[in-house]
Amino acid sequence: MKLPDWISRWIPGTEPAPRAETMREAAGSYADADEDQWRKLTGDADRDLSPMTQDRMQKMAAYLWESNLMANRLVELMVAYLLAEGVKLTCKDDLGQKTLNRFWRDPINNMPLKLAEKVRELALFGEQCYPVFLNEVSGAVRLGYLDPSLIGTVVMDPDNASQPIGVVTKKDRKGNAKRYQVIINGPEEVFTARTREIRAGFTDGPCFYIRVNNMAAGGRGRSDLLAQADWLDAYDSFLFGELDRAKFMRAFFWDVTLTGATEDQVKKKASEISAPSPGAVRVHNDSEEWKAETPDLKAADSSEHARLFRNHVLGGATIPEHWFGGGGDVNRSTAGEMGEPTFKVFSMRQGLWKIVLEDMGRYVLRQDALATGGREPDFEDEAYEVEAVFPELTSRDTTKWAAALQQVATAMLVMVNAQLITRATAVKMLATVAGRLGVEIDAEAEIAAAEAEAKTKAANDAFSGLDTAAPPAAA
């Protein structure tokens, strides 16, 4: 029998029992030298919504667009103004244009049909992710689609908090997540060595990632309906309440007064009486009175309340009241001026999509050049100047600008002849007005072209004069 350790310490010649070895699992942690410089995927001082709030925002935006008339109109108005007449992707090079047309009309991309979906869902969900499928032999590019609800994290450049570099999806049922590398039109050397190392871990292919309404230091976008969501729902609830009130206001009941009747007589009459059907005849003496009673809910006219709530939502979306069925105190003149802020907001979103589509076009041309020529294209070459051509937001009122152009031209002619301004300045003044008519003029180039044309015309006139001159008279 082995003595306990505390007894062996007091009895000479005894030794404590040997201790059994304690087994422990190996443990430790891995740290890089620059661990403290990394930013967590979820962020500490993050400008994004929490993942749960982000998911709820997207669900609410889709629900409101489907069920709320005003929410649907706020989104669809912008889509219609941006895309109603169609969009084209163009470049000056014929071969490049064929490559762009192949991408644009690809049966899977089908941009003439699917672009409206992309614009709509960017407004609803605040972000879009399009994985790219690349044919490395032909350079053909096809776009996939990643539902925003499946995006788990947008990874930002640790050296540039405003630059997204990768998209990580939520894990599927098997615990797998995809890691897409955000496309930039250029070599990887534009990033730091550390960022390139991180991007190398995104091995599930490239993707285009677009976001709106985001903070510079935040990775995720926000819905256009985020701020209005509660008010849109409250406006719907208000209107349903008014519908119920209208039903109650139309309800009535018959009030029958029996003059001088006892309690027993009243009870007896109540058991015998029945409501008259429409068109029926009721005969009674002067001791019985029938009167139809309607509810008096003492409710004021709710139209002003409805207008107040509606304009609160529309004002937040920069939409004038008369665009949503409310006339208000508006005439043709004031209506035209009230639309200007709305067109500015639409123009900003149009500009964003112009940048996105042109970026896609450059990527398509870049992949074609890499596949067919094995080289990076020179985007300084005007052949690679891709332009997304959108329809005009509004019909131009050319009458007033045509009149202004005539007046400016007359004034500039007088000032040039009086040597008060140079011809270049005069043409710049004319170009300012011409720009309102959709004509862009480079003053210096236009003067040079006009001078060259004038010299050519003078030479042709001189040659024509010699050709038609009468032959000399015979001696």
TORPASE-850286 format. One record per residue: x, y, z of N, C-alpha, C in turn; residue in three letters. Coordinates in steps of 0.1 Angstrom, whole numbers, plus 5000, padded with zeros to 4 digits. Layout:
XYZXYZXYZAla
...
***
This chain:
500849885000500050005000500950125000Met
500650214992501450334990500950444999Lys
501950515006501550615015501150745008Leu
500250815013499950945006501051035007Pro
501151134999502351224998502451305011Asp
501351345017501351435029501851365041Trp
501751225042502251145053503751115051Ile
504151095039505551065036506451175039Ser
505851295039506751415042507151415057Arg
506351355066506651355080507251225086Trp
507351125078507850995083509250975076Ile
510350975084511650955078511750825071Pro
512550815060512750695053511750655043Gly
510650725043509650695033509750795021Thr
509350745010509350824997507850844992Glu
507650954987506250974982506050884970Pro
504750844968504450764957504650834944Ala
505150764934505450834921504150884915Pro
504150994909502951054903502750994889Arg
501550974886501250934872501351054863Ala
501851024851502151124841500751184836Glu
500651314836499351374830499551394815Thr
498551344808498551354793497751484789Met
498451564781497751684775497951694760Arg
496851744753496951754739497851874736Glu
498551864725499451974720498552094717Ala
498952204721498152324718499152444715Ala
498652534707499452654704498752744694Gly
499352844690498652934681499752984671Ser
499253024659500053064648499953214646Tyr
500953284646500953424644501953474634Ala
501553564625502453624616503153734623Asp
504253784617504953894622504054024622Ala
503254024611502354144610500954114613Asp
500754024623499353984627498554104631Glu
499154194638498354304644497954404633Asp
498454384621498054474610496954424602Gln
496454304604495354244597494054294602Trp
493154304593491754344597490854224596Arg
490054194607489154084607488154084595Lys
487853974591486853964580485554034584Leu
485154014596483854084601484054224605Thr
485354264607485654404610485354434625Gly
486254524630486054574644485254704643Asp
485854804636485154924635484454934621Ala
483654834618483054814605481954914602Asp
481954954590480955054585479754974579Arg
479854844579478754764573477654734583Asp
476454704578475454644586475854514592Leu
475254474603475554334608475054234598Ser
475654114597475154014587473653984588Pro
473153984601471653954602470854074597Met
471354194599470554314594470754324579Thr
471854284574472054284559471054194553Gln
470954074558469953974553468554024554Asp
468254074565466854124567466554244557Arg
467554334555467354444546467054394532Met
467754294528467554244514466154174513Gln
465754094523464454034523463354134523Lys
463454244531462454344532462354424519Met
463554454512463554524500462754444489Ala
463054314488462354234478460854224481Ala
460454214494459054204498458354334495Tyr
458954454498458354574495458154604480Leu
459154564472459054574458457954494452Trp
457654374458456654294453455254334458Glu
455154394470453854414475453454554478Ser
454354644477454054784480454154874467Asn
453054934464452955004451454055114450Leu
454155194461455155304460456555254460Met
456855154467458255094467458555044453Ala
457654974447457854924433458055044423Asn
457355144425457455254416458755334418Arg
459255344430460455414433461655344426Leu
461555214425462655134418462455134403Val
461255104399460955084385461055214377Glu
460755334383460955454376462355474372Leu
463255444381464755464377465155364366Met
464655244367465055144357464555184344Val
463355234343462755284330463555394325Ala
463855494333464555614328465955574323Tyr
466555484330467955444326468055364313Leu
466955274311467155164301466055164291Leu
465055244291463855234283464155214268Ala
465155294263465455294249466655194246Glu
467155124255468255034253469555094255Gly
470555004257471955044259472854974250Val
473955044245474954984236476254994242Lys
477154894239478554904243479354914230Leu
480155024229480855044216482255074218Thr
483055054207484455104207484755134192Cys
485855204190486155254176486755144167Lys
487355044173488054934165486954834161Asp
486954804148485954714142486054574148Asp
487354524150487454384156487054394171Leu
487454504177486954514191485454524193Gly
484854584183483354594184482754464182Gln
483354374173482754244171482954164184Lys
484054184191484254114204483254154214Thr
482954284215481954344224480554294221Leu
480254284208478954234204478754094207Asn
479854014206479753874210479453854225Arg
480053944233479853934247478453984250Phe
477954094244476754154247475554064243Trp
475654004231474553924226474653774229Arg
475753734237475853594240474553544246Asp
474153424242472853374247472753354262Pro
473853344269473853334283473853474289Ile
474753554284474753694289473553774286Asn
473153774273471853834269471653964275Asn
472554054274472554184281471254264278Met
470854274265469654344262468454304271Pro
468354174275467254134283467554134298Leu
468754104302469154084316469654214323Lys
469954314315470454434321469454504330Leu
468254494326467154554335467154484349Ala
467254354348467354274361468454324370Glu
469654344363470854384371470654514377Lys
470154614369469954744375468854744386Val
467854674384466754664394467254604407Arg
468054494406468454424418469654494425Glu
470354574418471354654425470654764433Leu
469554824428468854914436468154854448Ala
467654724446466954664457467854614468Leu
468954544464469854474474471054554477Phe
471454654469472554734472473954684468Gly
473854564462475154494457474754384447Glu
475754364438475654254428476954194426Gln
476954064425478153984422477953894410Cys
478853904400478753834388480053744386Tyr
480053624390481153534387481353524372Pro
482653524368482953524353483453384349Val
482953334338483453214332484153244319Phe
485453204319486253254308486753134300Leu
486553144287487153054277488553094274Asn
489553024280490953074278491453054264Glu
490852974256491252964242490753074233Val
489453104234488953204225488853344232Ser
488953344246488853474253487453514256Gly
486453424252485053464254484653474269Ala
483853574272483553594287482053574288Val
481653504299480253484302480053524317Arg
478953584320478653624334477753534340Leu
478053494353477153414361476453514370Gly
475853454381475053544390475153474404Tyr
475553554414475553514428474553594435Leu
473553524440472453594448473053664460Asp
472753794462473353874473473053804487Pro
472053724488471753664501472753554504Ser
473553514493474553404495475953464498Leu
476053594497477353664500477553664515Ile
478653604520478953604534479853714538Gly
480853744531481853844534482453904521Thr
482654034522483354104511484754144518Val
485754084513487154114518487754234512Val
488154324521488754454516490354444516Met
490954524508492354534508492854584521Asp
493754504528494254554541495054684540Pro
495554714529496254844527495454954521Asp
494254924517493355024512491854984515Asn
491355034526490054984531488855004522Ala
489055084512487955114503487955024490Ser
488954934489489054854477488654704480Gln
487554654475487254514477488154434468Pro
488654324474489554234466488954094465Ile
487954054473487453924472486053904478Gly
485353814473483953784478483953634483Val
483553614496483453484502481953454504Val
481453344499480053304500479853244514Thr
478553234517478153164529478353014527Lys
478552934538478852794536477552724532Lys
477752624524476552544520476352434530Asp
475452334527475152234537476252144540Arg
477252134530478452054533479552124539Lys
479352254543480352334549481352394540Gly
480952394527481952454517481552594513Asn
482452684511482252824507483152854495Ala
482652934486483452974474484053104477Lys
485253124471486053244472486353304459Arg
485653414455485853474442486753594443Tyr
487553614433488553724433487953844425Gln
487853954431487154074425488054124413Val
487454144402488254184390488654324390Ile
489954344386490454484383491054474370Ile
490854574362491354574348492854624348Asn
493754534351495154564352495854444358Gly
497154454358497954344364497854344379Pro
498254234385498154214399499154304406Glu
500154354399501154444405500654574410Glu
499354604407498854734412498554714427Val
498554594432498354574447499754554453Phe
499754564466500954544474501154384474Thr
502354354479502754204479501854134489Ala
501454194500500654134510499254114504Arg
498654214497497354194491497354094480Thr
498454084472498553984461498453844468Arg
499153834479499153704486497753664490Glu
496953754495495653734500494753694488Ile
494853774477494053744465494353614459Arg
495553564461495953434455495153324462Ala
494553344474493753244480492353234475Gly
491953334466490553324461490653254448Phe
490353124449490653034438489452984430Thr
488253034433487052994426486753074414Asp
487653164410487453234397487253384400Gly
487353464389487153604390485653644391Pro
485353764396483953814396483953964395Cys
482854014390482554164391481754184404Phe
482154274412481354304424481054454424Tyr
479754484425479254624424478454654436Ile
478554774442477854814454477454954453Arg
476354994460475855124460475555164475Val
475455294478475055334491475955284502Asn
477155264499478155204509478955314515Asn
479555284526480555374532481955334525Met
482855434525484155404519484855294526Ala
484755284539485455174546484555054548Ala
483455044542482554934543482554844531Gly
482454714532482454634520481154614514Gly
480054614521478754584516477954704512Arg
477054684502476154794497474854794505Gly
474054894503472854904510471754934500Arg
470554884503469354904494468955044493Ser
468455084481467855214479466655234488Asp
466055124492464755134500465055124515Leu
466355124519466655094533466055204542Leu
466255334539465755444547464255454547Ala
463655414536462155434534461355314538Gln
462055204542461255074544460155084554Ala
460455144566459455154576458355244572Asp
458755354566457655454562456855394551Trp
457355324541456555254531455555164537Leu
456055084547455154994553454055064561Asp
454455174568453455254576452455314567Ala
452855364555451955424546450955314541Tyr
451355194538450455084534449455054546Asp
449955054558449155024569448055134571Ser
448455254569447555374570446455354560Phe
446755324547445755314537444855194540Leu
445355084545444454974548443555014560Phe
444055094569443155144580442055234575Gly
442455314565441455404559440355324551Glu
440755204545439855124539438855064549Leu
439355014560438454964571437555074576Asp
438055194577437155304582436055334572Arg
436455334559435455354549434355254549Ala
434755124552433755024553432755044565Lys
433355084577432555114588431655234586Phe
432155334578431355454575430055414567Met
430255314559429055274551428055184558Arg
428455134570427555054578426455134584Ala
425355074587424255144593423355034600Phe
422455084609421554994616420255074618Phe
419155004620417855064622417555094637Trp
417255214640416855254654415355274654Asp
414655194662413255194663412855254677Val
412055354677411555424689410055394691Thr
409755334702408355304705407855404716Leu
407055494713406555594722405655534732Thr
405955554745405055514756404955364758Gly
405855284752405855144754406455104767Ala
405954994773406554934785407654844781Thr
408454794791409554714789409054584782Glu
407954524787407454404781407054424766Asp
406454544763406054574750407254584741Gln
408254644746409554664738410154534735Val
410154434745410754304743409954224733Lys
408554244734407654174725407854224710Lys
408054354709408154414696409554374690Lys
410554364698411954324693411954184688Ala
411154094694411153954690410353944677Ser
409554034674408654024662409254104650Glu
410054204653410454294642411554234634Ile
411654284621412754234612413054354603Ser
414354354599414754464591414154464577Ala
413654574572412954574559413954554548Pro
413554484538414354464526414354584517Ser
415254604508415254724500413954724492Pro
413354844491412054864484410854814491Gly
411054764504409854714511409054834517Ala
407854814521406954914527406754884541Val
406954974550406754954564405655054569Arg
404554994575403455074579403355074594Val
403255184601403155194615402455324619His
402055334632401355454636402355554642Asn
401855664647402755774651403455744664Asp
403155634671403855594683405155514680Ser
405455494667406655414664407455494653Glu
408655504656409555584647410755494643Glu
411055494630412155424624413255524618Trp
414455504622415555584617416755504614Lys
417455524602418655464599419855534605Ala
420655474614421755534621423055494614Glu
423855594611425255564606426255604616Thr
427455544616428455574626429055714624Pro
429155794634429855914633431155904641Asp
432255864634433555834640434355964644Leu
433856084641434556204644435956204638Lys
436156144626437456144620437556254609Ala
438556324610438856434600439156374587Ala
439156454577439456414563440956364563Asp
441156244559442556184560443356204548Ser
442856274538443656294526444956374529Ser
444856474538446056554541447056464548Glu
446556374557447556284564448156194553His
447456144544447956054534449056124525Ala
448756254522449656334514450956354522Arg
450856384535451956404544452856284544Leu
452356164546453156044547453756014533Phe
452956024523453455994509454556084505Arg
454456214508455456314504456756294513Asn
456556234525457756214533458656104526His
457955994521458655894514459155934501Val
458356004493458756054480459956154481Leu
459856234491460956334493462256274496Gly
462156164504463456094507464056024495Gly
463155994486463655924473463856024462Ala
463756154465463956264455462956244443Thr
461756214446460656194436459656304438Ile
459256384429458256484431456856424433Pro
455956494439454656444443453856404431Glu
453856484420453056454409453456334401His
454656284404455056154397454356034403Trp
453656054414452955934421451555964423Phe
450956024413449456044413448956154421Gly
449856234427449456344435449656474428Gly
448556544424448656664416449256784424Gly
448756804436449256914444449057054437Gly
449857144441449757284435450857284424Asp
450657214413451657204403451057234389Val
451757314382451457334368452557294359Asn
452457304346453457254337454857314339Arg
454857444342456157514344456857464357Ser
456057464368456757414381457057264380Thr
456257194373456457044372457857024366Ala
458157094355459457074349460557104357Gly
460457214366461557244375461657144386Glu
460557094391460556994402461256864398Met
461356834386461956714381463456714381Gly
464056834381465456844379466256774390Glu
465956784403466756704413466656554410Pro
465456504406465256364403466156314392Thr
466256394381467056364370468556364374Phe
468956444383470356444388470656314395Lys
469756264403469956144410469956024400Val
469056024391469055914381470355924372Phe
470756044369472056064362473256004369Ser
473256024382474355964390474355814389Met
473155754390473155604389473455554375Arg
473055634365473355604351474855614349Gln
475455714356476955724355477655604361Gly
477155554372477655434378477655314369Leu
476455294363476355184354477155194341Trp
477355324337478255344326479655304329Lys
480155334341481455294345481555144346Ile
480555074351480554934353480554864340Val
479654904330479654834317480854864309Leu
481454984310482655004303483854924309Glu
483754904322484754824328484654674324Asp
483454634322483154494317483654484303Met
483454594295483854594281485354584280Gly
486054664288487554664288488054524292Arg
487354464302487754324306487654224294Tyr
486554244287486254154276487354164265Val
487654294262488754314252490054274257Leu
490354284270491554244276491754094275Arg
490654024278490753874277490853824263Gln
490253894254490453864240491853884235Asp
492453994239493854024236494853914242Ala
494553884254495453784261495253644254Leu
494053604250493853474244494353464230Ala
494253574222494553574208496053624205Thr
496453714214497753774211498753754222Gly
498253694234499153664245499753784251Gly
499053904251499654024256498554104263Arg
498954194272498054294278497854404268Glu
496554444265496354544256496754684261Pro
496954774252497254914256496054994256Asp
495455014268494255084269494355234266Phe
495555284264495755424260495455434245Glu
495455324238495055324224493555344223Asp
493155444214491755484213490955364208Glu
491555264202490755144197490155074209Ala
490755094221490155024233489355114242Tyr
489055234236488155324244486755274243Glu
486355204253484955144253483955254259Val
482855264253481855354257480455284258Glu
479855304269478455254271477555374268Ala
476655354258475755454253474355434259Val
473955524267472655514274471655614267Phe
470355584268469455684263469455814271Pro
468955924265468856044273467756024283Glu
467956084295466956074306465656144302Leu
465756264296464556334292464756384277Thr
463656414271463656474258464156614259Ser
465156644250465756784251464756884245Arg
464656994253463957114247464857194239Asp
464957164226465957224217465557374213Thr
464257404215463857544211464657654217Thr
464657654231465357764238466857764235Lys
467457644234468857634232469257674218Trp
468357644208468657684194468557844193Ala
467657904200467558044201468758104208Ala
469158044218470358094226471558084217Ala
471657974209472857954201472958064190Leu
471858104185471858214175472258344181Gln
471758374193472058494200473558504203Gln
474058384209475458384212476358394200Val
475958334189476758334177476858484172Ala
475758554172475758694168476658784177Thr
476558754190477358834199478858804198Ala
479158674195480558644194481158704181Met
480358704171480858764158481158904160Leu
480358984167480559124169481759144177Val
481959064188483159074197484459034190Met
484458934181485658894174486059004164Val
485059064157485359174147485859294154Asn
485359314167485859434174487159404181Ala
487659284180488959244185488859244201Gln
487759214206487559214221487859074227Leu
487758964219488058834223488658754211Ile
489258644215489958564204488858474198Thr
489158414186488258324180488158194188Arg
489158154195489158034203488158054214Ala
488158164221487158194232485758194226Thr
485558254215484258264209483758124206Ala
484558044200484157904197483857824210Val
484557854221484357784233482957824239Lys
482657954237481258004241480157934233Met
480357924221479457854212479357704216Leu
480457644219480557504223479757474236Ala
479757574245478957564257477457544255Thr
476957624245475557624242475257494233Val
476157464224476057344216475957224224Ala
476757214235476757104244475357074249Gly
474557174251473157154256472257094245Arg
472757094233472057034222472556894219Leu
473556854226474156724224475256714215Gly
475856834212476956834202478256884210Val
479256804211480456834218481456894208Glu
482057014211482957084202484257104209Ile
485357074203486657104208487057234200Asp
487257344207487357474201488657474192Ala
489757434197491057444190490957354177Glu
490457234179490357144167489357194157Ala
488257254162487257304153487857424145Glu
488557514151489157624143490157574133Ile
490957474137491957424127491257354115Ala
490157274119489457214108488757314099Ala
488257424105487557524097488557594088Ala
489757624093490757694085491257604073Glu
491357474076491757374065490757364055Ala
489457364059488357354050488257484041Glu
488557594048488457724040489557724029Ala
490757684033491857674023491557584011Lys
490957464015490657374005489557433995Thr
488557494001487557553993488057663984Lys
489057743990489557853982490357803970Ala
491157693973491957633962490957573951Ala
489957503956488957453946488257563938Asn
487957673944487357783937488257843927Asp
489557853931490557913921490757813909Ala
490757683912490957593901489757593892Phe
488557603899487357603891487257723882Ser
487757843887487757963879488657953867Gly
489757893869490657873857490057783847Leu
489357683852488757583843487657633834Asp
486957733840485757793833486157923826Thr
487357963827487758093820487558083805Ala
487158193798487058193784488358183777Ala
488458103766489758093758490158223752Pro
491458243750491858373744491358393730Pro
491058513726490558543713491558513702Ala
491158463691492058423679492658553674Ala
493958543670494658653664494058693651Ala
***
